[in-house]
């Protein structure tokens, strides 16, 4: 398999960038699809003060929402679970960014070897 080692300094710079992005990927922890939401709600009990006072809503309630086989699935979470899963959802965003950077560097490498 060709590694582009005969292509010069431009290619070497791209390889170093790519390796840095690979290291970035290695530092990312668990990755999780979906989103975490924090909500305050009105209950169904007539006469409850949550119906008249917006500051008296019930909550916070945390939900994790994601798609499974095209269907939206929501799971209620405890606060400590939600805080941990928020970090994992953020990790997924960082993962996607790092992979996107790697793809862009690879496209630059393609241009470099085709010259």
C-alpha positions in Angstrom: 0.0 0.0 0.0 1.3 3.4 -0.9 2.0 5.7 2.0 2.9 8.9 0.1 6.4 8.9 1.6 7.8 10.1 -1.7 5.7 13.2 -1.9 7.7 15.8 0.0 7.2 18.3 2.8 3.5 19.2 2.1 2.5 15.6 2.5 4.6 15.2 5.7 2.8 18.2 7.2 -0.6 16.7 6.3 0.5 13.4 7.9 1.5 15.2 11.1 -1.9 17.0 11.2 -3.7 13.7 10.6 -1.7 12.0 13.4 -2.6 14.9 15.8 -6.3 14.4 15.0 -6.0 10.6 15.6 -4.5 11.4 19.0 -7.5 13.7 19.7 -9.8 10.8 18.9 -8.0 8.6 21.4 -8.6 11.1 24.2 -12.4 11.0 23.7 -14.4 8.8 26.1 -17.7 7.1 25.6 -19.8 8.6 22.8 -23.5 8.7 22.8 -26.1 9.6 20.2 -29.1 11.8 20.9 -29.7 14.7 23.2 -30.3 15.4 26.9 -33.0 17.9 27.9 -33.9 19.4 31.2 -37.6 20.3 31.6 -40.0 21.8 34.1 -43.6 20.8 33.7 -47.2 21.5 34.8 -48.9 18.6 36.4 -52.4 17.4 35.8 -53.7 18.1 39.3 -56.4 20.8 39.3 -55.6 23.5 41.8 -51.9 22.8 42.0 -49.9 26.0 42.2 -47.9 25.1 39.1 -50.9 26.1 37.0 -50.9 29.7 38.2 -47.3 30.4 39.1 -44.7 29.7 36.3 -42.0 29.7 39.0 -43.7 26.7 40.7 -43.4 24.2 37.8 -42.4 20.6 38.7 -38.9 19.4 38.0 -36.3 19.5 36.8 -36.9 16.3 34.7 -34.1 15.0 32.5 -34.8 13.1 29.3 -32.4 11.4 26.8 -33.9 11.3 23.3 -32.4 9.4 20.4 -33.5 7.6 17.2 -33.6 3.8 17.1 -34.5 2.3 13.7 -36.1 5.5 12.6 -38.2 5.9 15.8 -37.7 8.6 18.4 -37.1 7.0 21.8 -37.0 9.0 25.1 -35.8 7.8 28.4 -36.3 9.6 31.7 -33.0 10.0 33.7 -32.0 10.9 37.2 -29.9 14.0 37.5 -26.6 12.3 38.1 -27.3 10.0 35.0 -28.2 13.1 32.9 -24.9 14.9 33.8 -22.8 11.9 32.8 -24.8 11.3 29.6 -24.5 15.0 28.7 -20.7 14.5 28.7 -21.0 11.5 26.4 -23.3 13.3 24.0 -20.7 16.1 23.9 -18.0 13.5 23.3 -20.0 12.4 20.2 -19.9 16.0 18.9 -16.1 16.1 19.5 -15.7 12.7 17.8 -17.6 13.9 14.7 -15.5 17.1 14.5 -12.2 15.2 14.8 -13.3 12.7 12.1 -14.3 15.6 9.9 -10.9 17.2 10.3 -9.3 13.9 9.4 -11.4 13.6 6.3 -10.4 17.2 5.2 -6.7 16.5 5.8 -7.1 13.3 3.8 -8.7 15.2 0.9 -5.8 17.6 1.0 -3.4 14.6 0.9 -5.2 13.3 -2.2 -4.6 16.7 -3.9 -1.0 16.5 -2.8 -0.4 13.1 -4.3 -2.2 13.8 -7.6 0.0 16.8 -8.4 
